[in-house]
Amino acid sequence: MRVFLAKVCGPRALWLGLFGFVVTNANAEQITPMGFPGLVQTPVARMPQAGSVGLGFARQEPYDSLNFYASPFDWLHASVRYTDTNVAQSRVNTVHDKGINLQFRLAQESLWRPQIAVGLIDAAGTGLFSSEYLVMNKRIHDFDFSLGMGWGRFAAGRDMTNPLGQIDDRFETRESATRGEGGVPAVSSWFSGREVALFGGVRYSLLGGRLDLKAEWEGNDYSDEFRRGESLKSSTRLNVGADYSVTDNIKLKLSYERGEVLGFGVLIHASLNRQLERSRRAVRPPKPLDEVGFPEVRAESEGLQRPEQLRRFHQRLREDRVFVHALDLDTVNKEATVWQTNNLTRESAVAAGRSARALLDTYGREFEKLNVVSVVAGRERSNVTLDTEIFRQAALGALSVEELLLETDVAPVPEKDWQEATYTGLAKYPTFAFGITPALRSNIGGPVNFYVGQLQLKPFASIQLSRNLNVTTSWAFDFLYDDFDRLQPRETSLLPPVRTDLERYQRESGGSYLDKLEANYYFTVAPSVYGRVSAGIFEEMYGGIGHEMLYMPPGSRFAVGYNINRVKKRDFDLRFGFQDFEATTGHVTGYYESPFSRIRVVLSVGRYLAGDTGATLDLSKSFRNGLRFGVFATKTNVSSREFGEGSFDKGVYMFIPINVFSTREAAGGVSISHRFILRDGGAKVSDGRALYPTLSNEGVDRYYESASEILE
């Protein structure tokens, strides 16, 4: 798992964000050591709100568990769980186990109806902890009661025969707990088994919700789980526990389980899906227009002969971190057009509003219409046309923002090319940006070590050489903590080791290494057809050259493109040298933005680093504030045996906008990605700054999403 910063937000903001210090509801999170919503060990139907994330660690002898969860919807909870133990069913020892948990809400609580949820535990792991459940919850004052039925591991108490066996005989037989290489959902085993068990519990909240007292009757009696050849001791199925919220984001958990062992845990959680409070923004608020001394309207010739006006307009927008490329002043038609890049905020409408204020502040009412053209990676993405008088009245409070928007037009591209503008070349090249960010480099769930990590400082620099050409570089240095010397190599792969020697890179790169050094050149072939050529050191393991083309019709929910790369494997010391291994990869990719629930679907088909061919499906859910959760899976012509543990490549990722945990408004954020099992099959290479995520950030749809904030 790697964490990096897409835009500068300051080290303090990033560290606070990484550890989840974001205001949230302390009552919302009920998460068990296995990562699913629950009391001590039993599930509940309560679920964190959409946009919630959390990281938990727990110890219940003989299990050490680490889980990460996310709730992309109010009705869906997903978690990844790692368990370190020497306990296994059927007396087979194991060291580490990984699994995926899912819970779906079936019904919301009402006055008379309980909340109902169904869940899958270890849905795509080895099956060691596989379980399914149906559970309901009902709140009565400060008490929250739960009652449910469990299958699989949750049915070890064997309270009754499986009622689903009355529907179909296949539900009476359950497959063996462990399943080959794992990673493949055993759908035929879900809700199956000759017997089931009942579970239930109660939670009582006090101290304003900061302290939760819990008691539960567990469905599992642990008779099928062994340690050193003996069943785990369990004198009762009754567990009790208490959770205490130290802060709004940190919860301590203590329990007494099975009548035999004490358990404890820590949960760090945050609710990231919310609109940012305006009071937290460090962006300079717009100057009220009733305090602006409007210059008098000047004659056509005089208006264009005043360079101090241009400087004032340009400086006003620079102060708002909006950078002007060109400005056209048509005094005959009383129309102004500005081409600009928005580094102020993710909300493109806010940047358009700041341009309108700057125009009124500089030229008064000399121009009746303003076109604001958004420029991204040197490409024109959208054109917002404002009536300046109506904007002025709305800014003064005489008209509502709704009335302003009714008189605002949005088009995908401007009618005029910026080379025809009155003032061109206002963005002087080269431009420089530099800084330093903290980062976490880690190896989780490896073949020997449960967790190995390294804290880093990453100085970076970016040079914009022209409208189309950008060069970026970053270097990584150890900072305070590094235990990569404990890493052990992975088992030998049946495929070329394109990723499985990651541990060697992490171990041999030492205390500092070159993280990236790449150049990206962007161009337009035809309307809606964009291109990119990239070269350099793309990532930790590979460098080379890459090319991408993208067809992205304005206003369309569909886009399609291709990319092709020729890359070489870097030396293990991660300096400037390369090994002999070379590979050519390429994919044809389709993109679809669903009109429902802000879901993005990406499907790519092509050739991967190890020479295998196949397809990758990527599904992600975004939120209004820029937060995005995603999952991906790749299946190629490599068999499960050739691939190894996990059967096929899959993982999760998340993008957290800087605004969530920073007092500074910015357009960037933190990206976190994690593969459940790092293998060689289905491996892609990073190849520069991809076109689709870059260009989709400033299109027509993005303006409409933020249109109500045009006066901010």
C-alpha positions in Angstrom: 0.0 0.0 0.0 1.4 3.4 -1.0 0.3 6.9 0.1 1.3 9.9 -1.8 0.2 13.5 -2.3 -1.1 14.8 -5.6 -0.9 18.4 -4.6 0.8 20.3 -1.9 -1.2 20.7 1.3 1.6 21.0 3.9 3.1 18.2 6.1 1.0 19.0 9.1 -2.3 18.6 7.2 -1.2 15.3 5.6 -0.1 13.7 8.9 -3.4 14.7 10.5 -5.3 13.3 7.5 -3.4 10.0 7.4 -4.3 9.3 11.0 -8.0 10.2 10.6 -8.3 13.3 12.8 -11.5 14.5 11.1 -14.6 15.5 12.9 -17.2 12.6 12.8 -19.9 11.1 14.9 -18.4 9.0 17.7 -21.6 6.9 17.9 -21.5 5.8 14.3 -18.8 3.1 14.3 -19.4 -0.4 15.7 -16.7 -2.5 14.1 -15.5 -6.0 15.2 -11.9 -7.2 15.1 -12.7 -8.9 11.7 -13.8 -5.6 10.2 -17.6 -6.0 9.9 -20.2 -4.0 11.8 -20.8 -5.7 15.1 -20.7 -5.8 18.9 -17.8 -7.9 20.2 -17.8 -10.8 17.7 -21.3 -10.9 16.5 -22.7 -8.8 13.6 -25.2 -5.9 13.8 -27.4 -4.4 11.1 -26.1 -0.9 11.9 -23.7 0.5 9.3 -21.5 3.6 9.1 -22.7 6.4 6.9 -21.6 6.6 3.3 -18.1 8.0 3.0 -16.9 6.5 6.3 -13.5 4.8 6.5 -11.6 3.2 9.3 -8.5 1.3 10.4 -8.7 -1.2 13.3 -6.3 -3.4 15.2 -7.4 -6.0 17.7 -5.9 -8.8 19.8 -8.0 -11.7 21.1 -5.9 -14.7 21.9 -4.8 -16.3 19.7 -5.8 -13.9 16.9 -4.1 -10.6 15.9 -6.3 -8.8 13.4 -5.8 -5.7 11.2 -8.7 -4.4 9.2 -9.5 -1.5 6.9 -13.1 -0.7 6.0 -15.0 1.7 3.8 -18.6 2.5 3.2 -19.2 3.7 -0.3 -23.0 3.7 0.2 -25.3 3.9 3.2 -26.4 0.3 2.3 -23.0 -1.2 1.6 -20.1 -1.8 4.0 -16.8 -3.4 2.8 -13.7 -4.3 4.7 -10.3 -6.0 4.1 -9.1 -8.1 7.0 -5.6 -9.6 7.8 -5.3 -12.1 10.6 -2.1 -13.4 12.1 -2.5 -16.7 13.9 -1.3 -20.3 14.4 -4.9 -21.5 14.7 -6.7 -23.2 11.8 -9.7 -25.5 11.3 -9.1 -29.2 10.7 -5.9 -28.8 12.7 -3.9 -27.4 9.8 -1.6 -24.6 10.9 -1.4 -21.3 9.1 0.6 -18.1 9.6 -1.4 -15.3 7.9 -4.9 -15.2 6.5 -6.6 -12.5 4.4 -10.2 -12.0 3.6 -12.9 -9.6 2.3 -16.1 -8.9 4.2 -19.3 -7.4 2.7 -22.5 -6.3 4.4 -25.7 -5.1 2.6 -28.6 -3.3 4.3 -31.9 -4.8 3.3 -34.3 -2.5 5.2 -34.0 0.7 7.2 -35.4 0.9 10.7 -38.8 2.5 11.2 -41.1 3.0 14.1 -42.2 -0.7 14.0 -39.7 -2.3 11.7 -36.1 -3.3 12.6 -33.1 -2.5 10.5 -32.1 -5.6 8.6 -28.8 -6.5 6.9 -27.2 -9.5 5.3 -23.4 -10.2 5.3 -20.6 -12.3 3.9 -17.4 -12.9 5.9 -14.2 -14.0 4.1 -16.2 -13.8 0.8 -13.1 -14.1 -1.4 -10.3 -15.3 0.8 -9.1 -18.8 1.7 -12.4 -19.6 3.4 -10.8 -20.2 6.8 -13.2 -17.8 8.5 -16.0 -18.0 5.9 -19.4 -17.1 7.4 -22.7 -15.6 6.3 -25.4 -14.0 8.4 -28.8 -12.3 8.5 -29.2 -9.8 11.3 -31.7 -7.2 12.6 -31.5 -4.3 15.0 -34.1 -2.3 16.9 -33.3 0.7 19.1 -35.3 1.4 22.2 -34.2 4.6 23.9 -30.5 4.1 24.8 -30.6 0.4 24.2 -29.8 -1.1 20.8 -30.9 -4.8 20.4 -29.6 -7.2 17.7 -30.7 -10.7 16.8 -29.5 -12.9 13.9 -28.7 -16.2 12.3 -25.3 -17.4 11.2 -23.9 -19.9 8.7 -20.4 -21.3 8.4 -18.0 -20.3 11.2 -20.9 -18.4 12.9 -22.9 -21.7 13.0 -20.4 -23.7 15.1 -22.9 -23.5 18.0 -25.3 -25.7 15.9 -28.5 -24.5 17.4 -30.9 -25.7 14.7 -31.0 -27.2 11.2 -30.5 -24.9 8.3 -34.0 -23.6 7.3 -32.8 -23.1 3.7 -32.4 -26.8 3.4 -36.2 -27.0 3.1 -36.0 -24.9 -0.1 -33.1 -26.7 -1.8 -31.0 -29.8 -0.8 -27.8 -28.0 -1.9 -28.0 -25.8 1.2 -27.5 -28.8 3.5 -23.9 -29.4 2.3 -21.0 -26.9 2.8 -17.7 -27.1 1.0 -14.4 -27.5 2.9 -13.3 -24.4 4.8 -10.1 -23.9 2.8 -10.3 -23.4 -1.0 -7.1 -23.9 -3.1 -5.3 -20.7 -3.8 -8.1 -18.6 -2.4 -9.3 -15.3 -3.8 -12.4 -16.8 -5.6 -15.8 -16.4 -4.1 -17.3 -19.8 -3.1 -20.8 -18.8 -4.1 -22.1 -22.4 -3.9 -21.2 -22.5 -0.2 -23.0 -19.3 0.9 -25.7 -19.9 3.4 -25.1 -23.6 3.3 -24.4 -26.2 6.0 -26.5 -28.7 7.8 -26.9 -26.5 10.9 -27.1 -22.9 11.8 -26.7 -20.9 15.0 -28.5 -18.0 16.6 -26.7 -14.9 18.0 -27.8 -11.7 19.5 -26.8 -8.9 21.8 -27.5 -5.5 23.3 -25.6 -2.2 23.3 -26.1 0.5 25.9 -24.8 4.0 25.4 -23.9 6.5 28.1 -21.7 9.6 28.7 -23.3 11.3 25.7 -22.5 8.3 23.5 -18.8 8.1 24.2 -19.1 4.9 26.3 -20.8 1.8 24.9 -21.4 -1.2 27.1 -22.1 -4.4 25.2 -23.2 -8.0 25.9 -23.8 -10.7 23.3 -24.5 -14.4 22.8 -22.2 -15.7 20.1 -23.1 -18.3 17.4 -19.6 -19.7 17.3 -18.5 -22.0 20.2 -15.0 -22.4 18.7 -15.2 -26.2 18.8 -13.9 -26.3 15.2 -10.9 -24.1 15.9 -7.6 -25.5 17.2 -4.4 -24.4 18.7 -1.4 -26.8 19.0 -3.8 -29.7 18.3 -6.4 -28.8 20.9 -9.7 -27.0 20.5 -9.8 -23.4 21.6 -11.1 -23.1 25.2 -14.6 -21.7 25.4 -16.6 -22.1 28.6 -19.5 -19.9 27.4 -20.8 -18.3 24.3 -21.4 -15.1 26.3 -19.1 -12.1 25.5 -19.1 -8.7 27.2 -17.3 -5.6 26.2 -16.9 -1.8 26.4 -15.9 0.8 23.8 -14.7 4.2 24.8 -14.3 7.1 22.3 -11.1 8.9 23.4 -11.7 11.5 20.6 -14.3 11.8 17.9 -12.0 9.6 15.7 -10.3 7.2 18.1 -12.1 4.4 19.9 -10.6 2.0 22.5 -12.2 -1.5 22.8 -12.0 -3.9 25.7 -13.8 -7.3 25.9 -14.0 -10.6 27.9 -14.7 -13.4 25.5 -15.6 -17.1 25.7 -15.2 -16.9 29.5 -11.5 -17.4 28.9 -9.7 -14.4 27.3 -9.4 -10.7 27.4 -9.5 -8.8 24.1 -8.5 -5.3 23.3 -8.5 -3.1 20.2 -8.1 0.3 18.7 -10.3 1.8 16.0 -9.4 5.0 14.0 -12.3 6.2 11.9 -13.5 9.2 10.0 -16.6 10.3 8.1 -15.2 11.9 4.9 -18.4 12.6 3.0 -19.5 16.0 4.0 -19.5 19.5 2.6 -16.6 21.5 4.0 -17.5 24.3 6.4 -16.8 27.6 4.8 -15.2 28.7 8.0 -12.4 26.1 7.6 -11.4 27.3 4.2 -8.2 29.4 4.1 -9.1 30.7 0.6 -9.3 34.4 0.7 -13.1 35.2 0.6 -14.2 37.2 -2.4 -14.2 41.0 -2.1 -17.8 42.2 -1.7 -18.8 44.0 -4.9 -20.5 46.8 -3.0 -17.0 47.8 -1.7 -15.5 47.8 -5.2 -15.0 51.2 -6.8 -16.1 50.5 -10.3 -14.0 52.3 -12.9 -16.0 54.5 -15.2 -16.8 53.1 -18.7 -14.0 54.2 -21.1 -14.0 54.6 -24.8 -13.1 51.6 -26.9 -9.6 52.7 -27.8 -8.8 54.0 -24.4 -9.9 50.7 -22.7 -7.3 48.7 -24.5 -4.4 51.1 -24.0 -4.2 50.7 -20.2 -1.7 48.0 -19.3 -2.3 48.7 -15.6 -5.8 47.3 -16.0 -4.4 44.1 -17.4 -1.9 43.8 -14.6 -4.7 44.4 -12.0 -6.9 41.8 -13.6 -4.0 39.3 -13.8 -2.9 39.9 -10.2 -6.4 39.7 -8.8 -6.8 36.2 -10.2 -3.3 35.1 -9.2 -4.1 36.0 -5.6 -7.0 33.6 -5.9 -4.7 30.9 -7.4 -6.4 31.2 -10.8 -3.8 31.4 -13.5 -4.6 33.3 -16.7 -3.3 32.1 -20.1 -5.0 34.7 -22.4 -7.6 37.5 -22.2 -9.7 38.8 -25.1 -11.5 42.1 -24.9 -14.1 42.7 -27.6 -15.2 46.3 -26.9 -17.5 46.3 -30.0 -19.6 43.5 -28.8 -18.9 44.3 -25.1 -17.7 40.7 -24.5 -14.6 39.5 -22.6 -13.1 36.0 -22.7 -10.5 34.6 -20.3 -8.6 31.4 -20.6 -7.6 30.2 -17.2 -6.3 27.2 -15.1 -8.0 26.7 -11.7 -5.7 25.9 -8.8 -8.0 27.4 -6.3 -10.4 24.6 -5.6 -12.0 21.5 -7.1 -15.2 23.6 -7.7 -14.8 25.0 -11.2 -17.8 27.3 -10.7 -16.0 29.1 -7.9 -13.1 29.9 -10.2 -15.5 31.2 -12.8 -17.1 33.5 -10.2 -13.7 34.8 -9.1 -13.0 35.7 -12.8 -16.3 37.6 -13.0 -15.4 39.6 -9.9 -11.9 40.4 -11.2 -13.4 41.6 -14.5 -15.9 43.9 -12.7 -13.2 45.1 -10.3 -10.9 46.0 -13.2 -13.1 47.1 -16.1 -16.3 48.0 -14.3 -19.4 47.6 -16.6 -17.5 48.0 -19.8 -18.2 44.4 -20.8 -21.7 42.9 -20.7 -20.7 39.3 -21.2 -17.8 37.2 -19.9 -16.6 33.8 -21.2 -14.5 31.8 -18.8 -12.6 29.0 -20.5 -11.2 26.3 -18.3 -7.8 25.0 -19.4 -6.5 21.6 -18.1 -3.1 20.1 -19.2 -3.0 22.7 -22.0 -6.5 21.6 -23.3 -9.7 23.7 -23.3 -12.4 21.8 -21.5 -15.4 24.0 -20.9 -16.7 27.5 -21.5 -18.9 29.3 -19.0 -20.7 32.4 -20.3 -21.9 34.9 -17.7 -24.0 38.1 -17.9 -21.8 40.5 -15.9 -24.7 42.8 -14.8 -26.8 39.8 -13.6 -23.7 38.4 -11.8 -23.1 41.8 -10.2 -26.7 42.0 -8.9 -26.5 38.4 -7.6 -23.2 39.2 -5.8 -24.8 42.3 -4.2 -27.7 40.1 -3.1 -30.3 41.7 -5.4 -30.8 38.4 -7.2 -30.6 34.8 -6.1 -27.9 32.4 -7.3 -30.7 30.5 -9.0 -31.7 33.5 -11.0 -28.0 34.0 -12.0 -27.7 30.4 -13.1 -30.8 30.7 -15.3 -28.9 33.3 -17.3 -25.6 31.3 -17.4 -24.6 29.2 -20.4 -22.1 26.3 -20.4 -20.5 25.0 -23.6 -17.8 22.3 -24.0 -15.4 24.5 -26.0 -15.1 28.2 -26.8 -15.9 29.7 -30.2 -12.6 31.6 -30.3 -9.1 30.2 -30.2 -6.9 31.9 -27.5 -4.2 32.6 -30.1 -6.7 35.2 -31.5 -7.1 36.9 -28.1 -6.2 40.5 -27.4 -3.6 39.4 -24.8 -1.8 36.1 -25.2 1.1 34.6 -23.5 0.0 35.8 -20.1 1.2 32.5 -18.5 5.0 32.9 -18.6 7.0 29.7 -19.1 8.8 28.0 -17.6 6.9 27.9 -14.3 8.2 26.1 -11.2 6.6 24.3 -8.3 8.4 22.5 -5.5 7.9 21.3 -2.0 8.2 18.3 0.4 5.6 15.9 1.5 5.6 13.0 4.0 4.7 9.5 2.8 4.2 6.0 4.1 5.8 3.1 2.2 4.6 -0.2 3.5 4.3 -3.9 2.9 1.2 -5.5 4.4 0.3 -9.1 4.6 3.5 -10.4 3.1 4.5 -14.0 3.0 6.5 -13.9 6.2 6.2 -10.5 7.9 2.7 -9.3 8.8 3.6 -5.6 8.4 6.8 -3.8 7.4 7.0 -0.1 6.8 9.0 3.0 6.2 8.2 6.7 6.9 9.5 9.0 4.3 10.0 12.6 3.3 9.6 13.2 -0.5 11.0 16.4 -1.9 9.4 17.1 -5.3 9.6 19.6 -8.2 7.5 20.3 -11.2 8.5 22.4 -14.2 5.9 23.5 -16.8 8.1 24.2 -19.8 5.2 25.2 -22.1 1.5 25.0 -22.4 1.8 21.3 -23.4 5.0 20.0 -21.7 5.6 19.3 -18.0 8.5 17.6 -16.2 8.1 16.3 -12.6 10.5 14.6 -10.3 10.6 13.4 -6.7 13.1 11.7 -4.4 12.4 9.7 -1.3 14.3 9.8 2.0 14.0 7.7 5.2 12.4 9.6 8.1 12.4 8.2 11.7 11.2 4.7 10.9 12.4 2.0 8.5 12.3 -1.8 9.1 12.5 -3.0 5.5 15.6 -5.0 6.5 13.2 -7.6 7.9 11.6 -8.3 4.5 11.9 -11.8 3.1 11.6 -12.7 -0.6 8.3 -14.1 -1.9 8.0 -17.6 -3.2 9.2 -18.3 -6.7 6.7 -17.3 -9.4 5.8 -19.3 -12.4 5.7 -16.1 -14.4 8.4 -13.5 -15.1 8.9 -11.7 -11.7 7.5 -8.4 -12.8 6.1 -7.5 -9.3 7.0 -10.3 -6.9 10.5 -9.0 -6.3 9.0 -5.9 -4.7 10.6 -6.8 -1.4 14.0 -6.7 -2.9 13.4 -3.2 -4.2 12.2 -2.1 -0.8 15.2 -3.7 1.0 18.0 -2.7 -1.4 16.9 0.8 -2.2 18.4 2.0 1.1 17.7 5.2 2.9 17.0 7.2 -0.3 16.0 6.6 -3.9 14.7 8.3 -7.0 11.0 8.0 -6.9 10.0 9.5 -10.2 11.4 11.6 -13.1 9.0 11.9 -16.0 8.0 14.2 -18.8 4.5 14.5 -20.1 3.5 16.1 -23.4 -0.2 16.7 -24.2 -1.7 17.6 -27.5 -5.0 17.7 -29.4 -5.5 15.8 -32.7 -9.1 16.9 -33.4 -12.0 18.2 -31.4 -12.6 15.8 -28.5 -9.5 13.7 -29.4 -6.6 14.2 -26.9 -3.1 12.7 -26.9 -0.2 12.2 -24.5 3.4 11.1 -24.9 5.4 10.4 -21.7 9.0 9.3 -21.0 11.2 8.8 -18.0 11.1 6.9 -14.7 7.4 6.3 -14.2 7.4 4.5 -10.9 9.3 2.5 -8.3 10.0 -0.5 -10.5 9.8 0.7 -14.2 10.7 3.4 -16.6 10.4 3.9 -20.3 8.2 5.6 -22.9 4.4 5.7 -23.2 1.7 7.0 -25.5 -2.0 7.5 -24.9 -4.9 8.7 -27.0 -8.4 9.5 -25.7 -11.7 10.2 -27.5 -13.8 12.2 -25.0 -16.9 13.8 -26.6 -18.2 16.9 -24.7 -21.1 16.2 -22.5 -21.0 12.4 -23.1 -20.9 9.8 -20.3 -18.7 7.6 -22.5 -15.1 7.9 -23.5 -12.7 5.4 -25.1 -8.9 5.4 -25.6 -5.8 3.3 -25.8 -2.3 3.4 -24.3 0.9 1.6 -25.3 4.2 1.5 -23.4 7.7 0.1 -23.8 9.3 -0.1 -20.3 12.5 -1.5 -18.7 12.8 -2.8 -15.2 14.9 -0.5 -12.9 17.9 -1.6 -10.9 17.2 -2.6 -7.3 19.0 0.4 -5.9 16.4 2.7 -7.6 18.9 5.2 -9.0 19.2 5.7 -12.7 20.2 2.2 -13.9 18.0 -0.4 -15.6 18.0 -4.2 -15.8 17.8 -6.3 -19.0 14.1 -7.1 -18.6 11.9 -5.2 -21.1 8.2 -5.4 -21.7 5.6 -3.9 -24.0 2.2 -3.3 -22.6 -0.9 -1.8 -24.0 -4.7 -1.6 -23.4 -7.9 -0.3 -25.0 -10.0 1.3 -22.3 -13.6 2.3 -22.1 -15.0 4.8 -19.5 -18.6 5.3 -18.4 -19.9 7.7 -15.9 -23.2 6.4 -14.6 -26.0 8.8 -13.9 -26.8 6.8 -10.8 -25.0 7.2 -7.5 -21.9 8.8 -9.1 -20.5 5.4 -10.2 -17.6 5.2 -12.7 -17.0 2.0 -14.7 -13.7 1.5 -16.4 -13.0 -1.6 -18.5 -9.6 -2.2 -20.2 -8.5 -5.0 -22.4 -4.9 -5.8 -23.4 -1.4 -7.0 -22.6 0.2 -6.9 -19.2 3.8 -6.8 -17.9 4.3 -10.5 -17.7 3.1 -11.0 -21.3 -0.3 -12.3 -20.2 -3.5 -10.9 -21.9 -6.8 -10.2 -20.4 -9.1 -7.5 -18.9 -9.3 -5.3 -15.9 -12.7 -4.1 -14.5 -12.6 -1.0 -12.3 -15.6 0.2 -10.4 -15.5 3.4 -8.3 -17.9 5.6 -6.3 -17.3 9.3 -5.9 -18.8 11.9 -3.5 -19.7 15.5 -3.9 -16.5 16.7 -2.1 -14.2 14.6 -4.3 -13.8 11.5 -2.1 -13.6 8.3 -4.2 -13.7 4.6 -3.3 -12.8 2.0 -5.9 -12.2 -1.7 -6.5 -10.6 -3.4 -9.4 -10.0 -7.0 -10.6 -8.0 -8.4 -13.4 -8.4 -11.8 -15.1 -5.9 -12.9 -17.7 -5.0 -16.1 -19.6 -2.9 -17.1 -16.6 -4.5 -20.0 -14.6 -5.1 -19.9 -10.9 -2.2 -22.3 -10.3 0.2 -20.2 -12.4 -1.0 -17.0 -10.7 -0.5 -18.4 -7.2 -2.2 -17.4 -3.9 -5.2 -15.2 -4.6 -6.0 -16.8 -8.0 -6.2 -13.4 -9.8 -5.2 -9.8 -9.3 -7.6 -7.6 -7.3 -7.4 -4.6 -5.0 -9.0 -1.5 -3.6 -8.1 2.2 -3.7 -9.3 5.5 -2.3 -8.8 9.2 -3.2 -9.2 11.6 -0.3 -9.3 15.3 -1.3 -7.0 17.6 0.7 -10.0 19.7 1.8 -11.2 16.9 4.0 -8.4 17.3 6.5 -6.8 20.6 5.7 -7.6 24.2 6.5 -6.3 25.1 3.1 -8.6 24.8 0.1 -6.8 22.9 -2.7 -7.5 20.9 -5.8 -5.4 17.8 -4.9 -5.5 14.9 -2.5 -4.1 11.7 -1.1 -4.3 8.5 -3.1 -4.2 5.2 -1.3 -4.1 1.8 -3.1 -3.7 -1.7 -2.0 -3.6 -5.1 -3.6 -4.8 -8.1 -1.6 -2.0 -10.3 -3.0 0.9 -9.0 -5.0 1.6 -11.4 -7.8 2.9 -11.2 -11.4 -0.2 -11.9 -13.3 -2.4 -9.0 -14.5 0.2 -6.4 -13.5 0.0 -3.0 -15.2 2.7 -0.3 -15.2 2.2 3.4 -14.3 3.0 5.4 -17.4 2.6 9.1 -16.8 -0.3 11.4 -16.0 -3.3 9.6 -17.5 -5.7 11.7 -19.7 -9.1 10.7 -18.5 -8.8 11.5 -14.8 -7.0 14.7 -15.6 -9.5 16.0 -18.2 -12.6 14.8 -16.4 -11.9 17.1 -13.5 -12.8 20.3 -15.4 -15.5 19.3 -17.8 -19.0 20.6 -18.3 -20.4 18.1 -15.7 -18.0 19.3 -13.1 -19.2 22.9 -13.5 -22.9 21.8 -13.1 -22.0 20.0 -9.9 -20.6 23.1 -8.3 -22.8 25.8 -10.1 -24.6 26.7 -6.8 -21.2 27.9 -5.4 -20.4 30.4 -8.2 -20.7 33.3 -5.8 -18.3 31.8 -3.2 
